[in-house]
Amino acid sequence: MAGPRKGDDVVIDDPNAREAEYWATSGRSWIEHEAFQDQLLRPVSDVLLGLTGFQAGQRVLDIGCGTGAHALAVSEAVGPTGEVVALDISEPLLNRAAERFTKARARVHTLLGDAQIADLPNGHDVATSRFGVMFFADPAAAFANIARALRPGGRMVFAAWAPVAANPWWRLPLNIAKARLGSPPPTPPNAPGPMGLADIGFLEGQLIDAGFTEFAVTPTTITLGYIGGPAEMAALSIRIGPAARLIRLFEARQADVDAIEEDLARAYEDYVDDGVFAMPATLNIIDVRVP
Ligand SMILES: C[S@@+](CC[C@H](N)C(=O)[O-])C[C@H]1O[C@@H](n2cnc3c(N)ncnc32)[C@H](O)[C@@H]1O
């Protein structure tokens, strides 16, 4: 594999060096809370699998695979004659994914690299991603690189978050953390991050510039439930996700962190129905092709 990644030594001329650094460190929280992420995000994989309609024997590239849960689901769908390449910029996350693929005896190969510049193997039938493509410094360049990894007529189908306002999973932790700690410095529109591709007009432009055609978007609202309940979810929210990002950014005092956790637990109570905690999640499923 070409590309400048080597462990945690972030090469400065990598256009995504900051994201690489972020995912090398915060990736450890993802690994720690892997079971929670797997349970919470499984419905997103189910939607992607349903809309993509993977066929046995297909060759698939999973971009930003994290600890590999989505790649494993895709691997099951393409069966033993298919093959999945799971790409990620974060070495700790990819190492964990590799452990899981080996344990599951899945036909999934890992590739450490930046999707924007890595020398990707070509000829894939489908590129897929569950929330792994919103972090590129130059989305059009990254999507063009992914397009080159597809066979003629190949598809890319991925999930990206819709705006914060439509997503209590983001809105509540963000607003509650902001109320205690203040707002982070403003970021330019469409900056890399979880909401980096929430603007559909911007996203379509980037994909067209990258050489994709037949742009189709399916806005999708699903319910994501967490068996742990509001208090446990609040405890997780101060370690992972948007509130955790602000807590780290402001190096928040313990008293503020405790207050954020309490406020969040109260806010999450509004989403308990019949003893089950679940909140809606609005995302966009994007489906494009290379000519
Ligand atoms: C929100 S996580 C999603 C992980 C996984 N797809 C899942 O659903 O569990 C985003 C992932 O994208 C990866 N990532 C971010 N920028 C990347 C890049 N330029 N190239 C490859 N992977 C990247 C991160 O390391 C992280 O694993």
The ligand as a Tripos MOL2 file, in Angstrom:
@<TRIPOS>MOLECULE
LIG
   27    29     1     0     0
SMALL
NO_CHARGES

@<TRIPOS>ATOM
      1 C1        -17.3730    7.7980   12.6790 C.3       1 LIG1
      2 S1        -16.1050    6.6070   12.4760 S.3       1 LIG1
      3 C2        -16.9930    5.3000   11.6500 C.3       1 LIG1
      4 C3        -16.3360    3.9610   11.8240 C.3       1 LIG1
      5 C4        -17.0710    2.7690   11.1770 C.3       1 LIG1
      6 N1        -17.3620    2.9850    9.7850 N.3       1 LIG1
      7 C5        -18.3380    2.4370   11.9340 C.2       1 LIG1
      8 O1        -19.4290    2.7370   11.4490 O.co2     1 LIG1
      9 O2        -18.2380    1.8710   13.0450 O.co2     1 LIG1
     10 C6        -15.1500    7.3190   11.1540 C.3       1 LIG1
     11 C7        -13.9630    6.4870   10.7050 C.3       1 LIG1
     12 O3        -13.3830    7.0830    9.5370 O.3       1 LIG1
     13 C8        -11.9720    6.9870    9.6330 C.3       1 LIG1
     14 N2        -11.3660    8.0260    8.7700 N.ar      1 LIG1
     15 C9        -11.4100    9.3710    8.9560 C.ar      1 LIG1
     16 N3        -10.7460    9.9930    7.9620 N.ar      1 LIG1
     17 C10       -10.2810    9.0180    7.1160 C.ar      1 LIG1
     18 C11        -9.5190    9.0410    5.9070 C.ar      1 LIG1
     19 N4         -9.1020   10.1910    5.3530 N.pl3     1 LIG1
     20 N5         -9.2190    7.8670    5.3200 N.ar      1 LIG1
     21 C12        -9.6160    6.6800    5.8700 C.ar      1 LIG1
     22 N6        -10.3370    6.6040    7.0210 N.ar      1 LIG1
     23 C13       -10.6770    7.7540    7.6320 C.ar      1 LIG1
     24 C14       -11.6910    7.1570   11.1140 C.3       1 LIG1
     25 O4        -10.4250    6.6900   11.4920 O.3       1 LIG1
     26 C15       -12.8590    6.3750   11.7460 C.3       1 LIG1
     27 O5        -12.5130    5.0240   11.9060 O.3       1 LIG1
@<TRIPOS>BOND
     1     1     2 1
     2     2     3 1
     3     2    10 1
     4     3     4 1
     5     4     5 1
     6     5     6 1
     7     5     7 1
     8     7     8 2
     9     7     9 1
    10    10    11 1
    11    11    12 1
    12    11    26 1
    13    12    13 1
    14    13    14 1
    15    13    24 1
    16    14    15 ar
    17    14    23 ar
    18    15    16 ar
    19    16    17 ar
    20    17    18 ar
    21    17    23 ar
    22    18    19 1
    23    18    20 ar
    24    20    21 ar
    25    21    22 ar
    26    22    23 ar
    27    24    25 1
    28    24    26 1
    29    26    27 1
@<TRIPOS>SUBSTRUCTURE
     1 LIG1         1 GROUP 0 **** ****
